[in-house]
Amino acid sequence: MKSAAFLGLGVMGGGMAARLIEAGWALDVWNRRRDRAASLVARGARLAASPRDAAASADVVISMVADDEASRAIWVGDEGALAAARPGTILLESSTVSPAWIAELSAAASRRGCDLLDAPVTGSRSHAASGQLLFLVGGDARVFERAQPVFAAMGRDAVHLGPTGSGARLKLVNNFLCAVQAAALAEAVAAIEKSGLDIPKALQILMDGAPGSPLCKAIAPRMMTRDYAVNFALALMRKDLAYAMAEANRLGLSLETAAAARDRYDQAIAAGLGDRDFSAVVEPLRT
């Protein structure tokens, strides 16, 4: 299994696709904006005309796009990847999407004779580029074992979590916790700044103490320097909160902290920060 198609070459997908090339995979790529494929084509990838074209000869097809709508657009329809994927092809949906869409996509894949794994990742742009992603995988255990070579090319590990949808569900829990932590840190930073405390000393105490999670330690410097180059887009974090809340509601659970955090992200989006790094959630609190 050495032929792959990669669909979606954004902040994460570009790095993941590059890792496949480095590992010696024959790679077809597709992206809605064709210019994002230029560096990969220069390294030997073939630029496909459509998701269908990309998938036609691939042993494994990987998707890394923004949301349910974008995922649906590349998988189904006359020019979607499923229209050309051969029976037995492994499909990896690595986007952060809803479990409801994963169930629908899995059924469509089965009708085609293909094997779907929902395989979202933890990590950011730098982890994708360096091959340090962790894949959270749902689906058939035998298919998971068959997919080990592609996981090894793109990440540090892959964990099989259970049946189809398991990876998508845990990824939403993961991002819900990250989003809430970032929103809470934003409020703490604003409180420190407005209180007249020595900002570097106060933040150092927090980061060295119990509140200093790996995520807070990573984004606190971005908040202080106001460097919001995208590691993970703010609008996508807000989208993931919405998906997590919808899934929790389906389970009879209300995520109240997620709802409060969502309001902070909505304020940042209203301020025009949706396409910046999610650490920019602090900015509306500084006004």
C-alpha positions in Angstrom: 0.0 0.0 0.0 2.0 3.0 -1.3 -0.4 5.1 -3.3 -2.4 7.8 -1.6 -4.7 10.7 -2.3 -4.8 13.7 0.0 -7.8 16.0 -0.1 -7.4 19.4 1.7 -4.1 21.2 1.9 -4.7 23.8 4.6 -2.8 24.5 7.8 -2.8 20.8 8.8 -3.2 19.0 5.5 -0.2 20.5 3.8 2.2 19.2 6.4 0.5 15.8 6.5 0.8 15.4 2.8 4.4 16.4 2.8 5.1 13.7 5.3 3.7 11.1 2.9 6.0 12.3 0.2 9.0 12.1 2.5 8.0 8.5 3.4 8.0 7.5 -0.3 4.3 7.4 -1.0 3.1 8.1 -4.6 0.7 11.0 -3.9 -2.2 12.7 -5.7 -3.4 15.9 -4.1 -6.4 18.1 -4.4 -7.3 21.4 -2.8 -10.1 23.9 -3.6 -7.3 26.6 -3.9 -4.9 25.0 -6.4 -2.0 27.3 -5.4 -1.7 25.6 -2.1 -0.5 22.4 -3.8 2.4 24.1 -5.6 5.1 23.1 -3.1 3.9 19.5 -3.0 3.8 19.2 -6.8 7.4 20.6 -6.8 8.3 17.6 -4.6 6.6 15.0 -6.8 2.9 15.0 -6.0 0.4 15.0 -8.8 -2.2 17.7 -8.7 -5.6 16.2 -9.4 -8.4 17.9 -11.1 -11.0 16.8 -8.6 -11.4 14.6 -5.5 -12.7 11.9 -7.9 -9.6 12.2 -10.0 -7.4 12.0 -6.9 -9.0 8.9 -5.5 -9.2 6.9 -8.7 -5.9 5.0 -8.3 -5.2 5.4 -4.6 -4.9 2.6 -2.0 -5.8 5.1 0.7 -7.7 8.4 0.6 -7.2 11.0 3.3 -9.3 14.0 4.0 -8.4 17.0 6.1 -10.9 19.8 5.6 -12.8 22.4 7.8 -16.2 20.9 8.6 -19.1 18.6 7.7 -20.0 20.7 4.7 -16.5 20.6 3.2 -16.2 16.9 4.0 -19.5 16.1 2.3 -18.4 18.1 -0.8 -15.2 16.2 -1.3 -16.5 12.7 -0.6 -19.9 12.5 -2.3 -21.4 13.6 -5.6 -20.3 13.1 -9.2 -16.9 14.6 -8.6 -16.5 13.3 -5.1 -13.8 10.8 -4.1 -16.3 8.0 -3.5 -17.4 8.1 -7.1 -14.0 6.7 -8.1 -12.6 4.9 -5.1 -12.0 1.3 -5.8 -13.5 -1.5 -3.5 -11.1 -2.2 -0.7 -9.7 1.3 -0.6 -9.1 2.7 2.9 -10.7 6.1 3.6 -9.4 8.2 6.4 -11.5 11.1 7.5 -9.0 13.1 9.6 -11.1 16.3 9.7 -12.8 17.3 12.9 -16.4 16.6 11.9 -19.6 15.5 13.6 -20.3 11.8 14.6 -23.6 12.1 12.7 -21.7 12.9 9.4 -19.2 10.1 10.1 -22.1 7.6 10.4 -23.5 8.8 7.1 -20.1 8.7 5.4 -19.4 5.2 6.7 -22.6 3.9 5.2 -21.8 5.5 1.8 -18.3 4.0 1.9 -19.7 0.6 2.7 -22.0 0.8 -0.3 -18.9 1.4 -2.4 -17.1 -1.5 -0.9 -14.5 0.8 0.9 -13.4 0.9 4.5 -13.8 4.1 6.4 -11.8 5.0 9.5 -12.7 8.3 11.3 -9.1 9.4 12.3 -9.0 13.0 13.5 -5.7 14.2 15.0 -4.4 16.0 18.1 -1.7 18.5 17.4 -1.2 21.7 15.4 0.6 23.0 12.3 4.1 22.2 13.7 3.1 18.7 14.7 1.7 18.0 11.2 4.9 19.2 9.6 7.2 17.2 11.9 5.1 14.0 11.9 4.2 14.2 15.5 0.4 14.0 15.3 -1.6 11.5 17.3 -4.5 9.9 15.4 -7.7 9.1 17.3 -9.3 6.3 15.3 -12.7 4.7 15.1 -13.7 1.9 12.9 -13.0 -1.8 12.2 -9.9 -3.0 14.1 -8.6 -5.0 11.1 -8.8 -2.0 8.9 -7.0 0.0 11.5 -4.1 -2.5 11.4 -4.0 -2.3 7.6 -3.7 1.4 7.9 -0.7 1.4 10.1 1.8 2.4 7.4 0.0 5.6 6.5 -0.4 6.5 10.2 3.3 5.9 10.7 4.2 8.2 7.8 2.2 11.1 9.2 2.2 10.8 13.0 3.9 9.6 16.2 1.1 7.2 17.1 -2.5 6.1 16.3 -4.9 4.8 19.0 -7.9 2.6 18.1 -10.7 3.8 20.3 -13.6 1.5 19.2 -16.3 1.4 16.5 -16.9 4.0 13.8 -17.4 7.5 15.3 -15.2 6.9 18.3 -12.4 9.0 17.0 -14.7 11.8 16.1 -16.3 11.8 19.5 -13.1 11.9 21.5 -11.7 14.7 19.2 -14.7 16.8 20.0 -14.2 16.2 23.8 -10.5 17.1 23.3 -11.2 20.4 21.5 -14.0 21.3 23.8 -11.5 21.1 26.7 -8.9 23.1 24.7 -11.5 25.8 23.8 -12.6 26.3 27.4 -9.1 26.5 28.7 -8.2 29.1 26.1 -11.3 31.2 26.9 -10.6 31.0 30.7 -6.9 32.0 30.1 -8.1 34.9 28.0 -10.2 36.1 30.9 -7.4 35.6 33.3 -5.0 37.6 31.1 -7.5 40.4 30.8 -8.0 40.4 34.6 -4.2 40.6 35.2 -3.8 43.4 32.7 -6.6 45.5 34.0 -5.7 45.0 37.7 -2.3 46.6 37.6 -0.4 43.4 38.5 3.1 42.8 37.2 2.1 40.9 34.1 5.2 38.8 33.5 5.5 37.8 37.2 1.8 37.0 37.4 1.8 34.8 34.3 4.9 33.0 35.3 3.3 32.0 38.6 0.2 30.7 36.8 2.2 28.8 34.2 4.5 27.3 36.8 1.5 26.3 39.0 -1.5 24.1 38.6 -3.2 26.2 35.9 -0.2 25.8 33.6 -1.5 23.1 31.3 0.5 22.4 28.1 -2.1 24.3 26.2 -2.0 27.4 28.4 1.8 27.4 28.3 1.7 27.3 24.5 -0.9 30.1 23.9 -0.1 32.5 26.8 3.0 33.8 24.9 0.9 34.3 21.8 -1.6 36.3 23.8 1.1 38.5 25.3 3.0 39.2 22.0 -0.3 39.3 20.0 1.2 36.9 17.5 -1.9 35.3 16.0 -0.4 33.6 13.1 -2.6 30.5 12.6 -1.7 27.3 14.4 -5.4 26.5 14.8 -8.0 29.0 13.5 -10.3 30.6 15.9 -13.4 30.1 13.7 -12.7 26.3 13.6 -12.4 26.1 17.4 -15.8 27.8 17.6 -17.1 25.2 15.1 -15.8 22.4 17.2 -17.5 23.7 20.3 -20.8 23.7 18.4 -20.3 20.1 17.3 -19.3 19.0 20.8 -22.4 20.7 22.3 -24.7 19.1 19.7 -23.3 15.6 20.4 -23.6 16.2 24.1 -27.2 17.3 23.7 -27.8 14.1 21.8 -26.5 12.2 24.8 -28.7 14.2 27.2 -25.9 16.4 28.5 -25.6 20.2 28.5 -22.1 21.5 28.2 -22.5 24.8 30.1 -18.8 25.7 30.1 -18.7 25.1 26.4 -21.7 27.5 25.9 -19.9 30.2 27.9 -16.7 29.7 25.9 -18.6 29.8 22.7 -19.8 33.3 23.5 -16.2 34.4 23.9 -15.3 33.0 20.5 -18.4 34.6 19.0 -17.2 38.0 20.3 -13.8 37.4 18.7 -15.3 36.4 15.4 -17.5 39.6 15.5 -14.3 41.6 16.0 -12.9 40.1 12.7 -10.6 37.6 14.3 -12.1 34.3 13.0 -9.3 33.6 10.6 -6.5 34.2 13.2 -5.2 31.8 15.8 -7.6 30.9 18.5 -5.5 32.5 21.1 -6.9 35.8 19.7 -10.0 35.1 21.8 -8.3 37.4 24.4 -8.5 40.5 22.2 -12.1 41.6 22.7 -11.5 41.5 26.5 -8.8 44.1 26.1 -11.1 46.9 24.9 
